[in-house]
Structure formats: structure tokens, C-alpha cells
């Protein structure tokens, strides 16, 4: 289950359900998406590593998660 990446697929599915729940609680798509996106990007990198993909498929989502996280922090700080 782990070597095939299916465990990560399950976690991503749960995050998708969390996104739907947040939307029903009144969060905007931008706020909910920015809050969840860094973790999802790290999970994509984990899935790439577990399934033996080239290092670029691991590095790109990991690198992309930082600016998305910083954008979320800046947006949250502005209030």
C-alpha cells in the first residue's frame, strides 16, 4: 500500500473532503485552498518518492510548497 503510493492517495482524498467541509463552513475557496495546498504539495512529493519517480518529481512540489505556504502566512497576517 505504501510502495504503490495508495496510502498517500487516501490522505489526499481526506484532504479533499476537508476542503469540501471548509467550504460548507463558509471559507472561501482561496482561503481553504491556500491553507491546504502546501501539505498537498508535500504529499505529491512523498507519493513521487514512494513510487520511485525521478528526483525532479520530488523536488518541484517540495520547492513549490514553500512560496504557497508563505503566501498563506502573509494572507493570514493581513487578516
C-alpha positions as CSV (number, residue, x, y, z in Angstrom):
1,X,0.0,0.0,0.0
2,X,2.8,2.4,0.8
3,X,5.2,1.5,-2.0
4,X,2.4,2.0,-4.6
5,X,1.5,5.4,-3.2
6,X,-2.1,4.4,-2.4
7,X,-1.7,5.5,1.2
8,X,-0.9,9.0,0.0
9,X,-4.0,8.8,-2.3
10,X,-6.2,8.1,0.7
11,X,-4.7,11.0,2.6
12,X,-5.3,13.3,-0.4
13,X,-8.9,12.1,-0.5
14,X,-9.3,13.0,3.1
15,X,-7.9,16.5,2.4
16,X,-10.3,16.8,-0.5
17,X,-13.2,16.0,2.0
18,X,-11.7,18.6,4.4
19,X,-11.8,21.2,1.6
20,X,-15.5,20.5,1.0
21,X,-16.2,20.7,4.7
22,X,-14.3,24.0,5.0
23,X,-16.3,25.4,2.1
24,X,-19.5,24.4,3.8
25,X,-18.3,26.2,6.9
26,X,-18.1,29.4,4.9
27,X,-14.4,29.5,4.0
28,X,-13.7,31.0,0.6
29,X,-12.0,28.7,-2.0
30,X,-8.9,30.8,-2.0
31,X,-8.5,30.7,1.8
32,X,-9.2,27.0,2.1
33,X,-7.1,26.2,-0.9
34,X,-4.1,28.2,0.3
35,X,-4.4,26.6,3.7
36,X,-4.3,23.1,2.4
37,X,-2.1,23.4,-0.7
38,X,1.3,23.3,0.9
39,X,0.5,20.0,2.6
40,X,-0.9,18.6,-0.6
41,X,2.2,19.6,-2.5
42,X,4.4,17.8,0.1
43,X,2.1,14.7,-0.2
44,X,2.6,14.8,-4.0
45,X,6.3,14.8,-3.4
46,X,6.0,11.9,-1.0
47,X,4.0,9.9,-3.5
48,X,6.6,10.5,-6.1
49,X,9.3,9.3,-3.8
50,X,7.4,6.2,-2.8
51,X,6.7,5.2,-6.3
52,X,10.3,5.7,-7.5
53,X,9.8,8.7,-9.8
54,X,12.7,10.9,-10.9
55,X,14.1,13.3,-8.3
56,X,12.6,16.3,-10.2
57,X,9.1,15.0,-9.5
58,X,10.0,15.1,-5.8
59,X,11.8,18.4,-5.8
60,X,9.3,20.5,-7.7
61,X,6.4,20.1,-5.4
62,X,8.6,20.4,-2.4
63,X,10.0,23.7,-3.7
64,X,6.6,24.9,-4.7
65,X,5.2,24.3,-1.2
66,X,7.3,27.0,0.4
67,X,6.1,30.0,-1.6
68,X,2.5,28.8,-1.3
69,X,2.9,28.4,2.5
70,X,4.5,31.9,2.7
71,X,1.6,33.3,0.6
72,X,-0.9,31.8,3.1
73,X,1.0,33.2,6.0
74,X,1.1,36.7,4.5
75,X,-2.6,36.5,3.7
76,X,-3.4,35.3,7.2
77,X,-1.2,38.1,8.8
78,X,-3.1,40.7,6.8
79,X,-6.2,39.5,8.4
